[in-house]
């Protein structure tokens, strides 16, 4: 389980949705933009990791190795996909796009908190240490929400 990629994905999509101008967009355009951005994030993240490894080791580009690196970045899709699912559920429930984006942004923020708590529990933390780790996740989640407030 690569929580690093999941956290990166959920914060990135939360920030993207925070910047979304719902007055000029439609559900289809918003979902399309998020989906394309997700694919770009995974490909760029995997490509940059793989290229960095190749530069350090002097290895040539091998499509199989690049493919394995792309697959290893799958947790980025999980982290980013959860706010996307919130957006899609809001669409199905016929919420306004503004409400749906707000729900997705808050979902992203809460996911960061949850991932930090899961990470702390897996590390055997409890009490004050776990609270500190949860607070760190809450700060990053709040930054995504603050971005939405500042931009709109």
N, C-alpha and C positions, 0 to 999 in steps of 0.2 A: 504494500500500500504506500503510495507516494503522496503524502499529505502536502508536501511542498508544492507539487503541481496543482493539487486540488485547491489549495489556498490561493495560489497565483490566479487560477482560473476564475474563482468566484469573485475575487477583488477586481480583476480586470473587467469582467462582464458587469459587475456592479458599477464600476466607474464609467464604463461605456453607456450604460443605461441612465446613469445620473446626468450625463451630458446630452441625452436624447431630448430633442425638441418635439414634444408630443403635439404641439399645435400645427406643425408642418408635416407630420408623418402619419402613416396608417399602421394598423397592426401588421399587415403583410410586409411593409417596408421595414418596420422595426424588427420583426422576427427574422427577416432575410438578412438585415445588417448584422444582427447578433450571430446568426448562423455562420455567415461568411467570416466575421471577426473571429469566431471560435476556431474555424478551420485555419485561418491565418496564424492565430496564436499557437496552435499545436504545431503547424509546419515550421514556423519561424523558431519556436522554442527548441524543437527537435533538431532542426538544421543547425542552429547556432551551437547547441551542445555537441553535436556530432562533429561539426567543423572545428570547434575548439579542441576536441580530443584528437582529431586528425592532425591539426597543426602542431600539437604538443608531441605527438608520436611520429610524425612524418609519414603517416599512412595515406594512401590514395583514396579517393572517393569510391565507395562500394555501395551499390544500391541496396543490397541485402542488409548491410549494417545500418544504413540510413533508415530502412524500413523498420528494423528492430528498434531503433531509437524513437521513431515516430510512434510505434506501438507502446513503448515504455512511457510515453507522455499521455497515455490514455486517462490518467487521473485528472489532468487538466480539464478534459471534457466533462468528467463527473462534477468537479467543482463548479465549472461554468454552466453546466447543463441544468443544475438545480434552479438558478434564477430564471433560466429560459423556460423551464417547465412551469414555474410560477406565472410567467408572462402568458404562456399558452393556456393554462387553466383559467386565468382571468379573461382571456379572449373567449373561451368556451362558455364561461359564465356571463358573458356579455357586459363585462365591466368596461368603463371608459378606458381609453388608452392611457390617460394620465394616471388613473387608479392602478392599472396593470403595471405600469413602469414603477410606480411607488411600491407596490407589493413586491416586485422583482428586486428592487434596490434593497428593501428591508430584508428580503429573503437572503440576499447576498451577505448583508451585514450579520445576520443571525448565523449563517453558515460559517463565517470566519470564527465567530465565538465558539460554535459547536466543534469545529475542527481543532481549535486550541484546547478545549476541554478534553476532547478525545486524545489528543497528543499528550497532554499532561497525565491523564489516567494511564495511558499506555506506558509512560515513563515512571509510573509508580508514585506520582506526586499526590499530595493530599493537603488539606488545610490551607495554610498561608501560601505555599508554593503554587498549589492549583488555582487559588484565587488570583494570584499575580499573573499566572499564565492566561486565565480567562479574561482578566482585565486588559492584557495586551491584545487579545483577539477583539475585545470590545472596542478598543481604541481604533483599530484598523477598520472595523465595521462602521463605527461612527464617522470616520473620515469619508467613507463612501456616501453616507447619508448627508454629511455636511456639504459635500460636493454637489449633491442634488439641490440642496437648499440654496447654496450660493449661486448656482447657475440658473435657478428658476425662482 
